[in-house]
Amino acid sequence: MERYWFGDLDEGRWDLAGSDPETLTRRIRTLGPELLIPDWRQAEECGAVPDREAYLASLRAACIALARERVAEEFSEKDVELLQMVRTLDEVDHIINLLLERAVDWQAVIDPGFTRKYRRGGKALAGRIMRSRSRPLRQVGREIQSLGEMRRRLARDVSREADVVLPNMSALVGGLVAARLMAAAGGLSSLSRMPAATVQVLGARSALFSHIRGTAPSPKHGVIFQHRRVHNAPKNRRGRVARVLAAKLVIAARIDYYRGEVDEAFLEKAQARIDAAGESA
């Protein structure tokens, strides 16, 4: 039997699928690689379409319907909202840093004594800007402060959502780091298919390209450096801890993607293995 998107040919007899785009879409999805690539004249000869223009119009309608279904499926995945939340959090961080840098330069113009040695950052810096004699600058400072509060609330929401979407990864490295790893991978599905070596350096793109150009050593960690197990480890063991942690995170990501529930037995063994990596010589 020869199977085409518009019908089947069996022993010289055609069984046409009709002209409804949704029906044709279901047929294309169901048959998948079994579909043969036809010549439009075959569709005309069997009576599926009157001419080439109608053939292209029918195929176009079916393809558009198929694309809409697949987009809807992608947007219905459980990690889609978390992915947008993490990306928004990163953008807010970027905006706050840009505004704070501009406010510091502004204050330095108003107060020549406000040089780089006074730029300590954090609440001390924000407080100095809020006490500026410039009313517009004080307004900018209030906006930066407001963005900072919003950023803290969003970070808490990201962590809570990650505990639901990424329960095993969150148990290993915390909700915020788990969510950032997932976002760096482009989604939970992509992350679950990655090798541990790739997960280990996720987020270290600049360092990786510098290494490829031959101007820097290979990076030992990326986003996972934010977790205390890595950044608190002795420098000579940090790479080993990062490798072990990345290996366990890959398994956790696969459990989260395919099962979506906490695996206590896995977590207990993984925590012990990670602790051992940090303690070994």
Buried (B, 14 or more C-beta within 10 A) or exposed (E): EEBBBBBBBEEEEBEBBEBEBEEBBBBBEEBEEEBEEBEBEBBBEBEBBEEEEBBEEBBEBBBEBBEEBEEEEEEEBBBBEBBEBBEEBEEBBEBBEEBBEEBBEBBBEEBEEBEEEBBEEEEEBBEBBBEBEBEEBBEBBEBBBEBBEEBEEBBEBBBEBBBEBBBBBBBBBBBBBBBBBBBBBEBBBBBBEBEBEBBBBBBBEEBBEBBEEEEEEEBBBBBBBBBEBBEEBEEEBBBBBBBBBBBBBBBBBBBBBEEBEBBEEBBEEBBEEBEEBBEEE
